[in-house]
Amino acid sequence: MPQSTFYVQTCPTCCRALEVRVWYLGREVMCRHCGAPFIASLPDVNAGTDLSDSALMRRADELLEIAERQRHVQA
């Protein structure tokens, strides 16, 4: 049985680390945790990560809005 090669990518919606098969690079995949679609891609090593308080608060607000919309859809 051939082995698959994986890499780790962070879900752009829920920020969880995911193991993605290399075969899916450039294709749309879905997060196993939150179900959000995104394009499988390798991280840009030159891009910095903004971990400032304001960036984290914006991200928290985005996730709360997504959760609220999903709650209304399910109701």
C-alpha positions in Angstrom: 0.0 0.0 0.0 1.6 3.3 -1.0 2.1 5.9 1.6 0.8 9.5 1.3 2.9 12.5 2.1 1.3 15.1 4.3 2.1 18.7 5.3 0.6 20.8 8.0 -1.6 23.8 7.1 -3.6 26.0 9.4 -7.3 26.4 8.6 -7.9 30.0 7.7 -11.3 30.0 9.5 -10.7 28.1 12.8 -6.9 28.3 12.9 -6.5 24.6 13.7 -3.5 22.8 12.3 -4.5 20.2 9.7 -2.6 17.4 8.0 -3.2 17.8 4.3 -2.1 15.4 1.6 0.4 16.9 -0.8 -1.8 15.6 -3.6 -4.4 18.3 -2.7 -2.1 21.3 -3.2 -3.9 24.0 -5.2 -7.2 22.3 -4.8 -10.2 23.3 -2.6 -10.5 21.2 0.6 -12.6 21.4 3.7 -11.5 21.7 7.3 -12.2 18.6 9.3 -13.0 20.7 12.3 -15.2 23.6 11.2 -16.1 22.5 7.6 -14.8 25.7 6.0 -13.6 25.4 2.5 -10.1 26.7 1.6 -7.4 26.2 -1.0 -4.6 23.8 0.0 -1.3 25.7 -0.2 2.1 25.7 1.4 2.7 28.5 3.8 4.5 31.6 2.6 7.7 31.5 4.7 8.3 35.2 4.0 4.9 36.3 5.4 4.9 37.3 9.0 2.2 36.4 11.4 0.5 39.3 13.1 0.0 38.2 16.8 -0.8 41.7 18.1 -3.6 42.1 20.5 -5.7 44.0 17.9 -5.2 41.3 15.3 -6.1 38.5 17.7 -9.3 40.4 18.8 -10.3 41.0 15.1 -9.8 37.2 14.5 -11.9 36.4 17.6 -14.7 38.8 16.4 -14.6 37.1 13.0 -15.0 33.6 14.5 -17.8 34.8 16.8 -19.6 36.2 13.7 -19.2 32.9 11.8 -20.5 30.9 14.8 -23.5 33.3 15.1 -24.4 32.9 11.4 -24.1 29.1 11.7 -26.3 29.1 14.7 -29.0 31.0 12.9 -28.8 28.7 9.9 -29.2 25.6 12.1 -32.2 27.1 14.0 
